[in-house]
Amino acid sequence: MKKIDLHLHTKPSIHSDALFDFSLDKLEEYVSKLSIDCIAITNHNLFDLSQYQDISNRLKIKVFPGIEINLEKGHLLLISENDELEDFNSKCNRVESLITSKSEYILIQQLKEIFGDLSKYLLIPHYDKSPIISQDVIDQLKQFISAGEVTSAKKFKFYLKEVESLVPVLFSDLRFKQDMTNFSPRQTFIDADDTSLRAVKTSLLSKDKVFLHPNEGHHFFQIFENGQQLSTGLNVILGDRSSGKSFTLKTIDKIYENVKHIKQFELLETDEEKDKKNLMNF
């Protein structure tokens, strides 16, 4: 079983990211703390060969070169094996020259013209994650697409049950800055013996080979970097006063974007002034 995160940002794109100073120390800490076996560097519409080599030389795991491309109004992760780097860099430079603003994108035909044989790469579209790649684009690239990226464990579980859907994957989409205090636990486990691109692609072709936890399959997933697990079903937090229940909920709310946090007694609280206005307008 291998733990992978194939959606990471190490360099801001001038039209797709807020500026940040990349910290290799934080990336190394992330990989170590969460025991990750394989990552991909996927910056928006660009690839920095020199930075990639620095990262690959520092980390003691497989690091794939990649790029996140604005394709037909959606986003596509395109990941290469870690060889022929000069050629990959040249192709990514062509993408960068064509996409000079947030609203611009390349077409499927341009993608094929730039990268040639797409079967050489691992293609993962934003599937149930904004900005979504349309089903029409997926249909046109279906023979080359291995999996689809989703945003939550709930959606991961949902698409595992959908017979006609792509194999779901969950990645962190992190930007590594020096002042980071929390790491996202959104990664995917694959049933593979090694971390070659071929092995990863093979695993991602089957829903029986992707998991959110190495032991419990699809029923549990990691919620915090310390290994804390949650079920994809109902979870109940029990504890005495001041034992950390509220802190845990606040931390979940801070780390995850797709969470609705209803605070204690919030449903019982009333706005007296608002109630008076509503009564006067009745």
C-alpha positions in Angstrom: 0.0 0.0 0.0 1.3 3.4 -1.0 0.2 6.8 0.2 0.2 9.5 -2.5 -0.5 13.2 -2.9 -0.4 14.2 -6.6 -1.6 17.8 -6.2 0.8 20.2 -4.6 1.9 23.8 -5.2 5.4 25.1 -4.7 5.4 28.2 -6.9 2.6 30.8 -7.3 1.2 31.5 -10.7 0.8 35.2 -11.2 -2.8 34.8 -12.4 -4.0 31.8 -10.3 -2.5 32.1 -6.8 -1.9 34.6 -4.1 1.8 35.3 -3.8 3.6 33.0 -1.3 7.2 32.2 -0.6 7.8 28.4 -1.0 9.3 26.5 2.0 11.1 23.3 1.1 11.5 22.7 4.8 7.7 22.6 5.2 7.2 20.3 2.3 9.8 17.9 3.8 8.1 18.2 7.2 4.7 17.4 5.5 6.0 14.3 3.7 7.7 13.1 6.9 4.8 13.8 9.3 2.1 12.2 7.2 4.4 9.3 5.9 3.7 10.0 2.3 5.4 7.7 -0.3 4.9 9.7 -3.5 4.0 13.3 -4.5 3.7 15.3 -7.7 4.5 19.0 -8.1 1.6 20.5 -10.0 1.8 24.3 -10.2 -0.8 26.3 -12.2 0.2 26.3 -15.9 3.9 26.2 -15.3 6.8 23.9 -14.4 10.0 25.1 -12.7 12.7 22.6 -13.6 15.3 24.0 -11.3 13.0 24.0 -8.3 11.7 20.5 -9.1 15.3 19.2 -9.1 16.0 20.9 -5.7 12.8 19.2 -4.3 13.6 15.8 -5.8 17.1 15.9 -4.5 16.1 16.8 -0.9 13.2 14.4 -0.5 13.7 10.7 0.0 10.5 9.7 -1.8 9.4 9.6 -5.4 8.6 13.1 -6.7 6.8 13.3 -10.1 7.0 16.4 -12.3 3.6 17.7 -13.2 1.5 20.7 -14.1 -2.1 21.8 -13.4 -3.5 23.1 -16.7 -6.4 25.4 -17.5 -8.1 23.1 -20.0 -11.5 24.0 -21.6 -12.6 26.1 -18.6 -11.7 23.4 -16.1 -8.4 22.1 -14.5 -6.4 19.1 -15.4 -3.4 17.5 -13.6 -0.9 16.2 -16.1 1.9 14.2 -14.4 5.0 12.7 -16.0 7.6 10.1 -15.0 10.7 11.7 -13.6 12.8 11.3 -16.7 13.1 13.4 -20.0 12.8 16.4 -17.8 14.1 18.9 -20.4 11.5 17.8 -22.8 8.7 18.0 -20.2 10.0 21.5 -19.2 9.9 22.7 -22.8 6.3 21.4 -23.2 5.2 23.1 -20.0 6.8 26.4 -21.1 4.5 26.3 -24.2 1.5 26.0 -21.9 2.7 28.9 -19.8 3.1 31.1 -22.9 -0.5 30.4 -24.0 -2.2 31.0 -20.6 -1.4 34.6 -19.5 -4.5 35.3 -17.4 -6.9 33.5 -15.1 -9.7 33.4 -17.7 -7.5 31.9 -20.4 -7.2 28.2 -21.2 -6.0 25.8 -23.9 -8.2 23.5 -26.0 -8.0 19.7 -26.2 -6.3 19.9 -29.6 -3.7 22.2 -28.2 -3.1 19.8 -25.3 -2.5 17.0 -27.8 -0.3 19.1 -30.0 1.9 20.2 -27.1 2.3 16.9 -25.2 1.9 14.4 -28.1 1.2 10.9 -26.9 -1.0 11.5 -23.9 -0.7 7.8 -22.8 2.8 8.6 -21.5 1.3 10.8 -18.8 -1.1 10.4 -15.8 -4.2 12.6 -16.5 -6.4 13.5 -13.6 -9.2 16.1 -14.1 -11.0 18.1 -11.5 -14.0 15.8 -11.4 -16.2 17.0 -8.5 -14.0 19.9 -7.6 -14.1 23.5 -8.9 -13.3 24.4 -11.6 -14.7 21.1 -13.0 -13.7 19.6 -16.3 -16.9 19.0 -18.3 -18.1 15.5 -19.1 -17.7 16.2 -22.8 -14.0 16.9 -22.3 -13.7 13.7 -20.2 -15.4 11.7 -22.9 -12.9 13.0 -25.5 -9.9 12.2 -23.3 -11.4 9.1 -21.7 -8.7 6.7 -23.0 -6.0 8.7 -21.3 -7.7 9.6 -18.0 -6.9 7.4 -15.0 -9.0 9.0 -12.2 -10.9 12.1 -11.1 -10.1 14.4 -8.2 -12.8 15.1 -5.6 -12.9 17.5 -2.6 -14.0 15.3 0.3 -14.1 11.9 1.8 -17.9 11.9 1.4 -17.6 12.5 -2.3 -14.8 9.9 -2.5 -17.2 7.3 -1.0 -20.1 8.4 -3.3 -18.1 8.0 -6.5 -16.8 4.6 -5.4 -20.4 3.4 -5.6 -21.2 5.0 -8.9 -20.7 2.4 -11.6 -20.1 4.8 -14.5 -17.9 7.3 -12.7 -14.2 7.8 -12.7 -12.1 6.3 -9.9 -12.1 9.0 -7.2 -8.9 10.4 -5.7 -8.4 12.9 -2.8 -5.4 15.2 -2.7 -4.3 18.1 -0.5 -3.8 20.9 -3.0 -1.5 22.5 -0.5 0.8 25.6 -0.9 3.9 25.2 1.2 4.7 28.4 3.2 7.1 28.9 6.1 4.3 29.9 8.5 2.1 26.8 7.9 0.8 25.3 11.2 -1.5 22.6 9.9 -1.2 20.0 7.1 -4.2 18.7 5.2 -4.8 15.0 5.7 -6.3 14.7 2.2 -4.3 11.9 0.5 -5.1 8.6 -1.3 -3.8 5.2 -0.6 -3.3 2.9 -3.5 -2.7 -0.9 -3.7 0.7 -0.8 -5.4 4.1 -2.4 -4.7 6.1 0.5 -6.0 5.7 4.2 -7.0 6.6 4.1 -10.7 4.2 6.1 -12.8 3.1 2.8 -14.4 2.2 1.3 -11.0 0.3 4.4 -9.9 -1.7 4.5 -13.2 -2.5 0.8 -13.0 -3.8 1.2 -9.4 -5.9 4.3 -10.3 -7.8 2.3 -13.0 -9.6 0.3 -10.4 -12.0 1.4 -7.6 -10.9 -1.7 -5.7 -7.3 -0.3 -5.4 -8.0 3.2 -3.9 -8.5 3.8 -0.2 -8.6 6.6 2.4 -7.0 4.5 5.1 -4.5 1.7 4.8 -6.3 -0.8 7.0 -10.0 0.1 7.0 -10.5 0.6 3.3 -13.3 3.0 2.5 -14.9 3.2 5.9 -12.2 5.4 7.7 -10.0 8.3 6.7 -7.4 10.4 8.4 -8.6 13.8 9.7 -5.6 15.3 11.3 -1.8 15.0 10.7 -1.4 13.1 14.0 -3.3 10.1 12.6 -6.7 10.8 14.1 -9.4 8.9 12.1 -13.0 9.6 11.3 -15.7 7.4 9.8 -17.4 8.2 6.5 -20.6 7.6 8.5 -21.8 9.2 11.7 -19.1 10.4 14.2 -19.7 11.2 17.9 -17.2 13.1 20.0 -17.5 12.3 23.7 -15.5 13.8 26.6 -15.6 15.7 29.9 -15.7 19.5 30.1 -12.5 21.1 28.7 -11.3 17.8 27.2 -11.0 19.3 23.7 -14.3 18.6 22.0 -14.9 22.2 20.8 -11.2 22.5 19.9 -11.5 19.5 17.7 -14.5 20.9 15.9 -12.9 24.2 15.4 -9.8 22.6 14.0 -11.8 20.6 11.5 -13.6 23.8 10.5 -10.2 25.6 10.0 -8.6 22.8 7.9 -11.6 21.9 5.7 -13.4 24.3 3.3 -16.5 22.2 2.8 -17.7 22.1 6.4 -20.7 23.7 8.1 -19.8 24.4 11.7 -22.8 25.0 13.9 -21.4 26.2 17.3 -22.8 25.2 20.6 -26.2 26.8 21.4 -26.1 28.6 18.1 -29.4 27.1 17.0 -31.0 28.3 20.3 -29.7 31.9 20.1 -32.0 34.7 19.0 -31.4 38.2 17.6 -33.7 40.4 19.7 -33.6 43.4 17.4 -34.2 41.2 14.3 -37.2 39.6 16.0 -38.6 43.0 16.8 -38.3 44.2 13.2 -39.9 41.0 11.9 -42.8 41.5 14.4 -43.3 45.1 13.3 -43.4 44.0 9.6 -46.0 41.3 10.3 
